[in-house]
Amino acid sequence: MTTFAIEAEGLRKRYGDTHALAGFNLAVPEGTVCGLLGPNGAGKTTAVRILSTLLLPDGGAARVAGFDVVRESAQVRYRIGLAGQQPAVDEILTGRENLRMWARLYRLGPREARQRADELLERFGLTGAADKRAKHYSGGMRRRLDLAASFILAPRVLFLDEPTTGLDPRSRTEVWKAVRDLVAQGTTVLLTTQYLDEADRLAHQIAVLDAGAVIADDTPSRLKSMIGNDQIDVVVREAADLPAVTEIIARVSGVHPEIDPDAARVTAPVKDPLEALTATARELREAGLAVEDLALRRPTLDEVFLSLTGRATGDDGREAA
């Protein structure tokens, strides 16, 4: 039987004439990562604020870690962590001093605060920089320190609101590793992000939010399959070979391929990707046709978004609240 760490049913929130949430439903199993995705203004931040007890809903109900977010908000807060878009790090303090400060704010005693800070510095790979001032940390280190602070009380559920915005690729990878390690230890994560590759790599489940309601909720793989099969792509070396390559791809795929003369590319959906790739390579070799690239391509989450919402994650509108 599946146990859910986050459950929301019919959540509603309105700001004047704007419906930030209009019947928001979500169920996230324990020990998994759920990516909450949607265009700007879809209601992602509002949903996180309600689930983390920072905002009261106008209607509906939600439970986090088994407790009602309205009637049992104190119990919820004791069991969750929250890392917002901007790291809550005091740059004047060292990494160790930051964590001790947060531990004391959570009412841990001096000895327990020191012990917890040391444990978290080690868990998040910051021991070597523990006594450096946070202002000298890289973006990835600062974000890991922020995540460590949200784990002072070892929360069962962690809310991450666009945790890697503005970070360089290396720093993003560091944060991803930290999140995976936390989930491996049983933490449930609700992640909002504008980076669809981030959701694809981290999330077991993706909920697509638009106009305040979840319009799709499934695994990344199943969401991609909604918009079509894998495709085979061939980029020819000589534009004069496009007709011959097109004929081969049509024969292998059983459909009329798409042709992009400017990119010298031929593309077609295929039902059996490996068989199609093998057959295409064989026929191209037998025909003596040289190609720059031959590859299989799966539909992307970007394409899922465009299909479901008609716009990309950063398009139009403002996030309510």
N, C-alpha and C positions, 0 to 999 in steps of 0.2 A: 504493500500500500504506500502510495506516494505521500510524503509529508511536505507541506508547503511552508516556506519561510516567509513569503510575502503573498498576501491575498487581498485583492481589491475588487469590489463589486459595485458598479454603478456610481463611482465617485463623480461628484459635480462641484465645480467652482466657477463663480462668475465675478467679473470685475466690471461693474456698470453694465454696458450692453455687450461686453465681450464674454463669451463662454470659454474659459480657459480649459476646463474639463467638462465633457458632456457625456457622461456615462462611461467612465474609464474602468475597464475590467482587466485584471492581470492575476496570474498564479505562477509563482516561481518556486520550483522544488528546492529543498535544502541542499547545500553543497554544490550549487551551480552558479554560472554567470548568466544573467539576463541582460541583453543589450536593449535599451529603450531608445529607439531611433525615430526621428521625424524631422520635418522642416522646422526652421525657426518659427516660433509662434504656435507650434503644435500642442504645447502643454507639458513638455518633458520636465522642466524645472518645477512647475506647479505640482506635478505628480510626486516628484521627489520630496518637495517640501511638506506635502501632506503626509506621505508615508513615514517621514522622519520626524513628525509631530511639530514641525515649525509653522504649520499653517492648518487652520481648521477647514474641513470641507463644508460645502453648503448642503450636501446630500450624499447618500451612499454610505458604504462601510468599508473598512480596511483593517486587516490584522497583520502585524509584523512580529515574527518570533513567537507567535501564538497569542499576542495581546492586541486588544482593540486600540487603535491609534488615538482615539478621542477619549474614551472612558478610562483607559489604562495607559495613558501617555507616559507616566513616570516609569512604568515597567518596560515600555518600549525603549525609552531613552537609555535605560540601563543596559540594554542588549544590542544597541546599534552603534555603528561608527559612521561618520559623514566627512567626506573630503570634497570641498567645493572647488570651483574653477580656479580660485586663487589660493595658493598654499598659506595656511595660518601659521607662519613661521616667524619668530622674532629674529631678525637678522643680526642683532647685536649679541645675542646669546650663542653659545656653542650648541652643537647638536645634542650633546648630553644634557646641557642646561635646559634646552627647550623641552626635552622629554620629561625631565624631572619637574619642570614647572607645570606641565600639563597633568602629570600624575598627582601633584599636590592639589591642583584645581579639581581633580576627580576625587579628592579627599583621601588619597592614600597617605599613610604615614611616611615620615622621612626615610626610614630604612627600606620600606616596601617600594617607595618611589625610586630610590637609587637602584634597587634590584630590577624593577620593571624596565627602567630606562636602559640598563645594560643588556637585558634580554632582547629588547626591541632593536637596539643598535646592532646587535649580532644578527638578528633575524633579517634585517633589511640591508645587510652588508655595509653598515656605516661605522663599524668599530674603528677603522683606521682614521676616520675623519671626526671622531666623536668630540674631540676637544678643539676643533676648528670653529671659528665663528661662522654662522650659517650664511652670512653675506659672501663668503668665499666658496660656497658650494655651487656646483653646476646645477642647471635646471632639473636634471634627473635626480640628483642627490637631494635637492630641496623638496621635490615631490615625494621621494621615498621617505624623507623625514616627516612630511605632512601625513603620509599614510601610516607611519609608525605611531604618530600622535593619536590618530583615530583608533589605534588598537590598544590604547592604554588598558582598557577594561576587557580586552579580548572579545569583541562583539561577535554575536552570531550572524549579524547581517551588516554589510557595509554598503553604503550608498556613495557612488563615485559620480560626480557631476562634471563631465568633460575633463577628466584628470590629466590629459596630456596636451591640452590646448597650448600652442605656442612652443612646445618642446621640440628639440631637434631629433632626428631619427634614432640616434644612439640613446638619448634620454628616454624616448618613448619605449624602446625595447627594455630598458631597465625597469620601467614602471610595469610593463606587461609581465615581466618575470616575477616581480613582487606580487602582483595580483594572482598569478597562477599558483605561486607558493601558498598564498593564503587560502585559496579555494581547495588546494590539496589537503589542507589541514581542517577542512569542514566548514569554512566560512561561505556564506551566500552573498553574492555581489549583484547589485543592480547598478548598471553602468549606462550613463548617457554619454553620447559622443557624436561629434560631427564627422569623425573619421570612420568610414565604412570598412576599411581594411582592418581597423582596430577591433570592431565588433566581429568581423569575420574570423579573426584569429583567437579572440578570447571567449566569445559567447557560445554557450550551449543552446541558448534560446534567444530569439530576437522578436521583440514586439514592435511593430511599426505603428506609430502614433500620428494621427492627422486630425486637425480640427477638434482636438480634445478627446478623441476616442481611438481605441486600438482597432486598426483595420486589417491587421494580419499578425499572426502569432505562431511561430513554428521554428524549427531548426534552420540554420543558414542554408544547409543543403536543400531542404524541402522548399524553402522560399525561392531559391534559385531555379528549381525545377518547375516552378509555377509558370515561368515565362519562356520555357522551351528547352530543347535538348542541347547537349554539347555541340560545339561547332568545330569544323576543321578549317584552318586558315592556311593559305599558301601565298607567299610573296615571291613573284617570279623575278629572275635576274634581268631578263630581256622582255620588254613590253610586247615584242612580236610573238612571244610564246603564250600570251594570255588566252587566245582562242583554244589552243591545244590543251592547256592546263584546265581551262573551264570545262572542256569536254570530259576530261578524266574525272574531275570532281563531280560532275553531273552523273557520270556512270557509277561512281562509288557511292554517292549519297542517295541517288534516286530522286533528287529534286534539282530544280534549276538554280545554280549558285548565284550569289550576289557578286557583282564585279565592280571594283573600284579602280578605274584606269589610272588615276593620279597616283595611287599608292602601289599600283601593279599587284593588287591583292584579289584573291578569289576566296569566297567564304560560303559555306553551306552547313546546315544542321545535319547531324548524323545520329542514328539510333544506337549503333555499336561503335563507340569511340575508338577502341583499340584496333578493332578489325578495319575500320575506315582508315586509320592512320597507316596501318601496315599495308593495306591495299594501295593507298595513294602513293606511298613511298616506292612500292614495287613498280607501279605503272609509270611513274615519273622517271625512274631509273631505266626501265626498258625502252621508254620513248626518247631517252637521252636529253631530257629537259632539266636545265639547271635552275635551282631555286635559291633565294636568299634565306627563306624561312619556311618551315613546315611545322605546324603546331596544332594541338587541341586547345580549345578555349571554352571554359564554362561560363555561363551567364554570371555577371557580377552583382553584388548588392546594390551598386549604383543603378544598374539596369532594373533591378527589382523596385527600387525607389521610384524611378521614373515611371515604371509601369503602374505602381500602386497609387502614387500621389500626383504624378504629372509634373513634379519639380524635384530638385535636389535638396539635400538636407539644409543647406545654407540659404535657400531662396526665400525671399519675401517675408514680410511680417515681422513682428517682434514677439519674443517670448513673454507671455503674460506672467507677471510677478517675478 
